[in-house]
Amino acid sequence: MIRQDILVQYSMVNLELFNIVEEVKKVSKAFVVLLVNAENAQSWDRVKKSCFTGSVR
């Protein structure tokens, strides 16, 4: 009986971890990391202006 309880607890923890990972995947798609150096800084300024104009709600 104790072994069954442990397996049930293990399964519940695994399911919770899976759900957390799935939620993080959804959120992480909203973030983009760009490396900016002196050569492409002007291009980055143009990207910011085109992507981040308008009101944020």
Secondary structure, 3 states (H helix, E strand, C coil): CHHHHHHHHHHHHHHHHHHHHHHHHHHHCCCCCCCCCCCCHHHHHHHHHHHCCCCCC
